[in-house]
Amino acid sequence: MKKIVFDLGAHKGEDSDFYLRKGFRVIAVEASEKLYTSILDKFRDHPNRADFTVVNYAITEQDDQLITFYENIEKSVWGTVFDTWNERNIKLHSGSTKTTVRTIRLDTLIKQQLEIKDSIEYIKIDIEGADMMAIKSLAGVKQRPKFISLESDKISWPGLMEEFKVLTELGYLKFKIIDQSKICSQQCPYPSREGDYIDYKFATGSSGLFGDELPGEWLSLNDSIKVYKKIFAGYKYFGDYGIFNNKYFMKNRYLKKAMRVLNLHFPQVGWYDTHATF
């Protein structure tokens, strides 16, 4: 029996390398053909190559469709299949080129890749707007992952509530909220609580630790929502289009100082991952 980790949104294989070196079998999914090809080259001589499978798909609600993929020029991690996400990227001065990619449902991929005795330890989801498509399809999977994570919504409160609704309906009742800006400073615990122990340095853009090795305590649904209320408030005031994030406040040194003091009462503005377990 082998424990499996699914790496959805493999990017350059940063997370896949970590999972492989900890002794897991890894199924990586990358929608960008350019990044998919680079992963194949990068992992050709990996010491655990035999336990690694990478496929070039976009995870959506339908199988075997050919759709547009927006390959981001400046920030490869921002590649997406959604017009709205591409428009957001353009507003943030990060353009893209159009390519095409074939689609697959997550439940279909799991059925294709899992052998009878395999168990899913963890599914990492970071697929630029399609995270919930992947999670919803788990309703049709008999064996659900012990741990799951996604990059959570920080702009739409109804969107965030939908995430928690779907996760709880699938049976996930405990959560950890991880600030992506602190992942590079994470250290693997010894002795290991997930797979083999390794001394690993997380690169920028990595998803970091998972499962029983995550820092902090597991939170209830209600406590998790309380944390996100503060995150949303911080983003409203200090985020990309925040009330205080404008030229007038930035030029006035007294207001700028007041903003810094006020900002201490809110979580770090940025992206957060929600990890969930049963």
Buried (B, 14 or more C-beta within 10 A) or exposed (E): EEBBBBBBBBBBBBBBBBBBBBBBBBBBBBBBBBBBEBBBEBBEEBEBEEBBBBBBBBBBBEEEEEEBBBBBEEEBBBBBBBEEBBEBBEEEEBEBEEBEBBBBBBBBBBEEBBEEEBEBBBBBBBBBBBBBBBBBBBEEBEEBBBBBBBBBBBEEEEEBEBBBEBBEEBEBEBBBBBBBEEBEEBEBBEEBEBBEBEEBEBBEBBBBBBBBBBEEEBBEBEEBBEBBEEBBEBBBBBBEEBEBBEEEBEEEEEEEEEBEEEBEEBBBBBBBBBBBBE
